[in-house]
Amino acid sequence: MILLSDPQVISIPLQDCGEPLAEVASLPSTVLDPRERDDAGAYGRVRIGVLERLHSASKELPEDVRFLVVEGHRSSTEQARRFALYEDHLRRSGVTDPADLRRRASAFVSPIEVAPHCAGAALDLTLVNADGVELDMGGAVNGHRTGDEGHCAMEASGLSSSARRNRDLLTRAMRSAGFVNYPTEWWHWSYGDRYWALISKAGSAIYGPV
């Protein structure tokens, strides 16, 4: 498993294509959830190319299922704050080695220099039914915040058959549009960032921090 702290990620060349951010709420096939809303509303924006691919992915879902987007773009300041908070959480649990702290924190919060969310390249999302009720995914989005790390990984063990089926549905739809998953977080998908470039062997990233 390659984490965002891996030196291979930061070594990927970046050639930002200059695409602006676009509003997730402009897609009628997608629901924007307010739980991660920031004052500027950045959480509801991603690069245009990411939004186009999300629209494409939505066509792979059954008619009675839609995407629920929890977060898109995130400022560098907010990313740094979240990384520091999770490191503090790990310190309180007894992790003291600096290298180990960074590695473990990177399982759930990206180091700012390679953060897909800061590039407008990432989506945290899940699935909902026609009534807006979240499908069983075997764990909540951002479950690491509530101590549910054991169910956060895409390939977590002990999932119910319905949770595994719904994760497989999410995976098929997102991969069909070119997204890659961060394997420690079933809800996190990106396109165009350094991690995507490494995993997809694209050669270089097309989206950097904005």
C-alpha positions in Angstrom: 0.0 0.0 0.0 1.4 3.4 -1.0 0.7 6.2 1.4 0.7 9.9 0.5 3.8 10.4 2.6 5.8 8.0 0.3 8.7 9.8 -1.4 7.5 8.4 -4.7 4.5 10.7 -4.5 6.3 14.0 -4.0 8.8 13.0 -6.7 6.0 13.0 -9.4 6.4 16.0 -11.7 3.6 18.6 -11.6 2.5 20.5 -14.7 -0.7 22.3 -13.6 -3.1 22.7 -16.6 -4.7 25.8 -15.0 -8.3 24.6 -14.9 -10.5 26.6 -12.6 -12.7 25.2 -9.8 -16.3 24.4 -10.6 -19.4 23.9 -8.4 -20.3 20.3 -7.5 -23.9 21.5 -6.9 -24.2 22.2 -10.6 -24.5 18.5 -11.3 -28.2 17.4 -11.0 -27.1 13.8 -10.5 -25.1 14.5 -7.4 -26.0 15.7 -3.8 -23.7 18.0 -1.9 -23.7 17.3 1.8 -23.0 20.3 4.2 -21.2 18.5 7.0 -17.7 19.7 5.9 -18.9 23.1 4.7 -16.4 26.0 5.1 -17.1 29.7 5.2 -15.9 30.2 1.6 -17.9 27.2 0.3 -14.7 25.7 -1.2 -15.7 22.2 0.0 -18.3 22.2 -2.8 -15.8 22.9 -5.6 -13.4 20.7 -7.6 -11.5 21.2 -10.9 -13.7 21.2 -14.0 -12.1 18.0 -15.3 -12.8 16.3 -12.0 -16.4 17.4 -12.1 -16.8 16.2 -15.7 -15.5 12.8 -14.6 -17.9 12.7 -11.6 -20.7 13.3 -14.0 -19.5 10.4 -16.2 -19.2 8.1 -13.2 -22.8 8.9 -12.1 -24.0 7.4 -15.3 -22.7 4.0 -14.1 -24.9 4.0 -11.1 -28.4 2.5 -10.9 -31.3 4.9 -11.5 -32.2 5.0 -7.8 -28.6 5.7 -6.5 -26.7 9.0 -6.5 -23.4 10.3 -5.3 -23.4 12.2 -2.0 -20.3 14.5 -2.1 -19.0 15.4 1.4 -15.9 17.4 0.5 -14.0 18.6 -2.6 -11.5 21.4 -2.4 -9.7 22.2 0.9 -7.4 25.1 1.7 -3.8 24.5 2.5 -4.3 26.1 5.9 -7.2 23.8 6.7 -5.1 20.8 5.5 -2.2 21.7 7.7 -4.6 22.1 10.7 -6.1 18.7 10.2 -2.7 17.0 9.8 -1.5 18.6 13.0 -4.7 17.5 14.8 -4.3 13.9 13.8 -0.7 13.8 14.7 -1.7 15.1 18.2 -4.3 12.3 18.4 -1.6 9.8 17.6 0.8 11.3 20.2 -1.9 10.9 22.8 -2.3 7.3 21.9 1.5 6.7 22.5 3.1 7.2 19.1 6.2 9.4 19.6 8.7 8.6 16.8 8.5 11.5 14.3 8.8 9.3 11.2 6.2 6.9 12.5 3.9 9.8 13.4 4.1 11.2 9.8 3.5 7.7 8.3 0.5 6.9 10.4 -1.0 10.4 10.1 -0.6 10.1 6.3 -2.9 7.1 6.3 -5.9 9.4 6.9 -4.7 13.0 6.4 -2.4 14.0 3.5 0.8 15.9 4.0 0.1 19.4 2.6 2.6 19.3 -0.2 0.9 16.4 -2.0 -2.7 16.8 -0.7 -5.2 16.0 -3.4 -8.0 18.1 -1.8 -5.8 21.2 -1.9 -5.4 20.7 -5.7 -9.1 20.5 -6.2 -8.5 17.0 -7.4 -10.2 14.9 -4.8 -13.7 14.0 -3.7 -14.8 12.5 -0.5 -18.1 10.9 -1.3 -20.6 8.0 -0.7 -23.8 6.7 -2.1 -27.4 7.5 -1.3 -30.8 6.1 -2.4 -33.6 8.0 -4.1 -34.8 9.3 -0.7 -31.3 10.7 0.2 -30.5 7.9 2.7 -26.9 6.8 2.8 -26.3 3.3 1.7 -24.5 0.8 3.9 -20.8 1.2 3.2 -19.6 -0.6 6.3 -18.4 2.6 8.0 -18.9 6.3 7.9 -17.1 8.8 5.8 -14.2 10.1 7.9 -14.6 7.2 10.3 -11.1 7.7 11.6 -12.3 10.7 13.4 -14.7 8.6 15.6 -12.3 5.8 16.3 -13.6 3.5 13.5 -10.3 3.1 11.7 -10.8 -0.6 11.3 -13.5 -0.1 8.7 -12.0 2.8 6.8 -9.8 0.8 4.4 -11.5 -0.1 1.1 -10.6 -3.7 1.6 -11.4 -3.8 5.4 -12.3 -7.2 6.7 -15.5 -8.1 8.4 -17.8 -6.1 6.1 -21.4 -7.2 5.6 -22.4 -8.5 2.1 -24.4 -5.3 1.5 -21.5 -3.0 2.5 -19.1 -4.9 0.2 -21.6 -4.8 -2.6 -22.0 -1.0 -2.2 -18.3 -0.4 -2.0 -17.9 -2.5 -5.2 -20.6 -0.4 -6.9 -18.8 2.8 -5.9 -15.5 1.4 -7.1 -16.8 0.4 -10.5 -18.4 3.8 -11.1 -15.4 5.9 -10.0 -12.8 3.8 -11.8 -14.8 3.9 -15.0 -14.2 7.6 -15.0 -10.5 7.4 -14.3 -10.5 8.1 -10.6 -8.1 6.3 -8.2 -8.9 5.4 -4.6 -6.8 6.1 -1.6 -6.9 2.6 -0.1 -7.0 3.6 3.6 -10.2 5.6 2.9 -13.0 3.9 0.9 -14.6 7.4 0.4 -11.6 9.2 -1.0 -11.1 9.4 -4.8 -8.9 11.6 -6.9 -8.0 12.5 -10.5 -5.1 14.6 -11.8 -3.0 14.9 -8.6 0.4 13.4 -7.8 -1.0 10.3 -6.1 -3.3 9.7 -9.1 -0.3 10.1 -11.4 1.8 7.6 -9.5 -0.9 5.0 -9.3 -2.2 5.4 -12.8 1.3 5.7 -14.2 0.4 9.0 -15.9 3.9 10.4 -15.7 3.0 13.8 -14.2 0.2 15.4 -12.3 -2.0 18.0 -14.0 -3.4 19.6 -10.8 -1.4 21.3 -8.0 -2.5 23.4 -5.0 -5.0 26.1 -5.6 
